[in-house]
Amino acid sequence: MDSLLKSYEQQFSIITASITAKTATLNGILTVEDRKGAIQQIAREIEETKDILEQMELEIRELDAASKNKYCTRIESYQVELSRLEKEFKSKKISNGREREELIGDDGEDYNDQNQLLINNSEKLERGRNRLEAGFQIAIETEQIGNNILTDLNQQRETIQRTRNRLRETDEELSRSRRLLNRMFGRIIQNRLVFIGLVFLALIFIIITLYIKFRKSS
């Protein structure tokens, strides 16, 4: 994206330099035909620079906020420069009273003007179509990015769900292990109580036996 914008900036610099050079030599052209051809070339180049700026405005929509602000500032300066070139071009175009001569012309010139106007309109339509195609392509790419994001989110949701299920199973296993340990601990205590009871009974039996023997011996 950044390389494409830099390419547009280079094209803008080249074309505006061409406009500046041709506008500076406009009044030095002597023949009407040559002057008319130069005017048409300059007008086409101005339209091209406008198209470049429009393309840049479309491209920066996909940038992050910082880069977008940077390029917005540049585009504004480019628009100011283009406006200055247009004013200078119009001033040169109408100087010395030649614009009326170029607009009136003879019948052959009128036909050529109309033909050139059709060509210019066709070029504008073609550039408009290209801009629409570029916008449509951006929309398709944006939709694809959105679909990829949704796919990633679904995969993450499934991963979280599987992790949650494993945690639930682990918790159930821990609960069963805890219950088993509690039962084992209860049995150990029960066995110890039985053992203590048997020991206590054995002691009582020994004491009674010794007491009986002691009585008899007395």
N, C-alpha and C positions, 0 to 999 in steps of 0.2 A: 504493500500500500504506500509506504513512504517513498520507495523508488519511483512509483508511478507519478506521485505528486511532484517529485523533483524533475521528472521528465517533462511534465506539464509546465513547470516553471522555466525550464530551459527553452521550450518551444515559445513560451510567452516572451522571453527576453529576445530571442532571435527575431520573431515577427515584429515586435514593437521597435526594434532597432531598424528593421527594414522600412516600417511605416515612417519613422523619423527621417530616415535618409531620403525616401521618395518624396515626402512632403516638403523637405527643404529645397529640393530641386524642381518642385512643381511649377513655379512661376518662370523658371528658366526654359521651359519647353515652349518652342515657338509654334509648332503646328497644332491645329485643333485636334486632329486624330490622335497624335502622340499624347497630347494632354488628356484627352478623354480616356485613352487606354491606361495612362498612369493613375487617373482618378478611380477607374474601375478596379485596378489592382489594389490600390490603397483601401478602397471600400471593402473588397473581399478579405483583405488581411485584418481589417478591423473586426469583421464578422467572425473570422477565425479566432481572434483573441477573445471575443465574447464567448464563443463556444468552449474555449479552453478554460476560462474562468467558471463557466457553468459546470463543466466536468469536474473541476477541482471541488466545487461546492457539493457535488454529489458524493465524491470520494471521501471527503472529510467527515461525513456522517458516521462512518464506521470506526473513526479513531476514538481514542480515549480523550477525556476532558482536556488534559494539558496540551496534547498535540493538536486537538481541534481548535483550541483558543489561539495557539501559535499560528496555525495556517489561516484562521479567520482574519487575524491581523494582517497577514501578508496579502490575502485576497483583497482586503479593503484598500491597501496601498496600491495594488495592481489596478483596481477599479478606478482609483483616483488618477493614476498615470494614464490609463486608457481614455478617461474623460478628457484629460488635458490634450492628448493626441487628437481626439475627435474634434475638439474646438479649434486646434491649430489647423487641422485638415480643412475644416469648413471655412476658416478664414482665408486660407490659401486658395481654396476652390473658387470662392466668389470674388477674389481680388481682380482688379483691372477690368471688371465688367465682362469677363469671359464666360461666366456661368450661363448668362442669357443666350449667348451665341451657341453654347454647347447644347442647351435645352431645345432651341428652335431648330437649328440645322436645316438641311434640305430633306426631300422625301426619302432619299436613300439612307440618310443618317437616322431619320425617324424609324425606319424599318430596322436598322441595325440596333438602335436603342431598344426597341421593343423585343427584338430577338435576344439581346443581351439581358434584358429584364427577365425574360422567361428563363434564361440560363441561370441567372442569379437566384430566381425563385426556386428553381429545381434544386440548386445547390443547398439553399436554405432548408427545403423539404427533406433532402437527403441527410443533412446534419441533424435536423429534428428527429428523423427516424433513427439515426444512430444514437441520439441521446435517449430516445425511448427504449431502444434495445439495451443500452447500457443500464438504464434504470430497471428494466425488466430482469436483466441478469443479476443485478444487485439484489432485487427482491427474491429471485430464486436462491441465490447464495445465502441470503438471510434466512429463508425458509429451511434450507438444508442445515444451517447452523442450529436453528431452533429444533429441528428434528433430532439432530445429534445430541443436543442438550437434553431433550426429553428421553432419548434412549439411555443416556448416561444416568439420568435421574431414576429411571425404571430399574436399571441394573443395580444402582446403589440401594434402592428401596428393597429389591429382592435380597441383596446381600445383608442388609440390616434385618430383614425378616428371618433369614436363615440363622443369623447370629442370635436373634432373640429366641428362636426355637431351640437352638443349642443351649442357650443359657437356661431356658425353662427345663430342658431335659436334665441338664447338670444339676439344677436345683432339686428336681425330683429324685435324682440319684443320691444327692446329699441327704435329703430327707429320709430316704429308705435306709441309708447307712447310719444315720443318727438313731432311727428307731431300732435298728439291729444292735447297735452299741448299747442302747438303753436296756434292751432285753438281756444282752450278755452281762451287763453290769448288775442287773437285778438277780440273775441266776448266781453270779459270783457271791453277792451278799447273802443270798438264800443258803448257798452251800456253806459259807462261813458260819452262819448262824446255826445250821444243823451240826457242823463240826464242833462249835463251842458248846452246844447243848449236850452232845455225846461226851465231850471231855468233862463237862460239869457232872453228868450222871455217873461217869466212871469214877470221878473223885468221891462222889457221895457213896458209891458202892464200896470203894476202898476204905473210906472212913468208917462205914457201918461194919465192914468185916473186921477191921482192926479193933473196933469197939467191942464186938462180940468176943473176939479172942481174948481181949484184955479182961472182960468180965469172967470168962471161964477160968482163966489163969488165976484170977483173984479168989 
